[in-house]
Amino acid sequence: MAATIGTLAVLGAGCDGTPLFGRDNKPADPTVSVANQEVGTDNVITITKASMPENGWIAVHEKTNGIVGEIIGYTAFNTGTDTKIKITVDRKKISPSLVAMMHYDRGVAGTFESPGADGPVIKDQQVIMEEFTILNQSIIEQENISTTTPIPTSNTQK
């Protein structure tokens, strides 16, 4: 009997119409969620879950002194809901805090135009975005310093 109850619980988990795993192509209210994370050597960050009522984009912005700034990575996002979305970012521009932000695809379809026609998604007077922290930022900063600082050379001849 316990196995049957466990099976019913799993089967009933998605009864509200939300898929348990992966993509759902039904239009949904715009949302984005992302967890604090490390950036690996592949320069990929993972968006936990996102939803859109129409095709658009997820952009990752750097954040400095409390101000959302430059886009350092983005990916296309089709209508619906998806999980575990991977975005490659520019490692040299990673700040301690980043912002995942939903953007419309309002200009040339399939071409990311921001700044421009593909502005941020706004619902109830709020930009759909979420801030998150890069947990290995100090390591990334050290890597960036060591790759951008010239190594002194000696001009002494012997």
C-alpha positions in Angstrom: 0.0 0.0 0.0 2.8 2.5 0.8 4.3 2.1 -2.7 0.9 2.9 -4.2 0.4 6.0 -2.1 3.9 7.2 -3.0 3.1 6.7 -6.7 -0.1 8.6 -6.4 1.7 11.5 -4.8 4.2 11.7 -7.6 1.5 11.4 -10.3 -0.5 14.1 -8.6 2.4 16.5 -8.3 1.8 18.1 -11.7 -2.0 18.2 -11.6 -2.2 22.0 -11.8 -0.9 21.8 -15.4 2.6 22.8 -14.6 5.2 20.3 -15.9 7.3 18.7 -13.3 10.4 18.9 -15.5 11.6 20.9 -18.5 9.8 23.2 -20.9 6.1 24.1 -21.1 5.2 26.0 -24.2 2.0 27.7 -22.9 2.2 31.5 -22.5 2.8 32.4 -18.9 3.2 35.5 -16.8 6.8 36.9 -17.1 9.0 35.7 -14.2 12.7 34.9 -13.7 14.4 33.2 -10.7 18.1 32.5 -10.2 20.2 31.3 -7.3 23.5 32.5 -6.1 26.2 30.5 -7.9 29.7 30.0 -8.9 30.8 30.6 -12.5 32.9 27.7 -13.8 35.6 27.8 -16.4 32.9 27.4 -19.1 31.6 30.9 -18.1 28.1 29.6 -17.9 25.5 30.7 -15.3 22.2 28.9 -14.8 18.8 30.5 -14.6 16.7 28.4 -12.2 13.3 29.1 -13.9 11.8 31.7 -16.3 8.5 32.3 -18.0 7.2 34.6 -20.8 3.9 35.2 -22.5 5.7 35.7 -25.8 9.1 35.1 -27.3 11.9 37.2 -25.8 15.3 37.1 -24.2 17.0 36.6 -20.8 19.9 39.0 -20.4 22.5 38.9 -17.6 23.6 42.4 -16.6 26.5 43.4 -14.4 25.6 45.5 -11.3 28.0 48.1 -9.9 27.4 50.5 -7.0 23.7 49.4 -7.0 23.2 50.3 -10.6 22.2 47.7 -13.2 24.6 48.1 -16.1 26.0 46.4 -19.2 24.7 43.2 -20.6 27.4 40.5 -20.2 25.5 37.6 -21.7 22.0 36.7 -23.1 20.0 33.9 -24.7 16.8 33.7 -26.6 13.7 32.5 -24.7 10.6 31.1 -26.3 7.0 31.6 -25.1 6.3 29.5 -22.0 8.2 28.3 -19.0 11.6 26.6 -18.8 14.1 25.5 -16.1 17.8 25.3 -15.9 18.5 27.8 -18.7 22.2 28.2 -19.5 23.7 31.6 -20.4 27.4 32.1 -21.3 28.7 35.4 -19.8 31.8 37.5 -20.5 34.1 36.5 -17.6 36.1 39.7 -17.7 32.9 41.7 -17.0 31.5 39.7 -14.1 30.7 41.8 -11.0 30.0 40.4 -7.5 26.2 40.9 -8.1 24.6 40.2 -11.4 21.0 40.7 -12.6 19.0 38.3 -14.7 16.4 40.3 -16.7 13.7 39.4 -19.1 13.6 41.3 -22.3 11.0 41.5 -25.1 11.7 40.5 -28.7 10.0 43.5 -30.3 12.4 44.5 -33.1 13.8 42.2 -35.7 12.5 38.8 -34.7 15.4 36.6 -33.4 17.9 39.5 -33.2 18.7 40.8 -29.7 18.4 44.6 -29.9 19.2 46.1 -26.5 19.5 48.9 -26.0 16.8 49.4 -28.6 13.5 47.7 -29.4 14.1 44.7 -27.1 13.6 46.5 -23.8 13.0 45.0 -20.4 9.8 43.2 -19.7 7.6 45.2 -17.3 4.6 43.9 -15.4 2.6 45.9 -12.8 5.2 48.7 -13.2 8.1 46.4 -12.2 10.9 45.2 -14.4 11.0 41.4 -14.4 14.5 40.7 -13.0 16.3 39.1 -10.2 19.7 39.9 -8.6 22.1 37.1 -7.7 25.6 36.8 -6.3 28.6 35.2 -7.9 30.1 33.1 -5.1 33.6 32.8 -6.6 34.0 36.5 -7.6 37.3 36.9 -5.7 38.8 34.1 -7.8 37.5 35.6 -11.0 38.9 39.0 -10.1 42.3 37.5 -9.4 42.2 35.7 -12.8 41.3 39.0 -14.5 44.1 40.8 -12.8 46.7 38.2 -13.8 45.5 38.2 -17.4 45.3 42.0 -17.8 48.3 43.2 -15.8 51.4 43.4 -18.0 54.3 41.4 -16.7 57.4 43.6 -16.2 60.4 42.7 -18.3 63.9 43.7 -17.8 65.8 45.6 -20.5 69.1 44.8 -19.0 71.6 43.4 -21.5 74.3 41.0 -20.4 
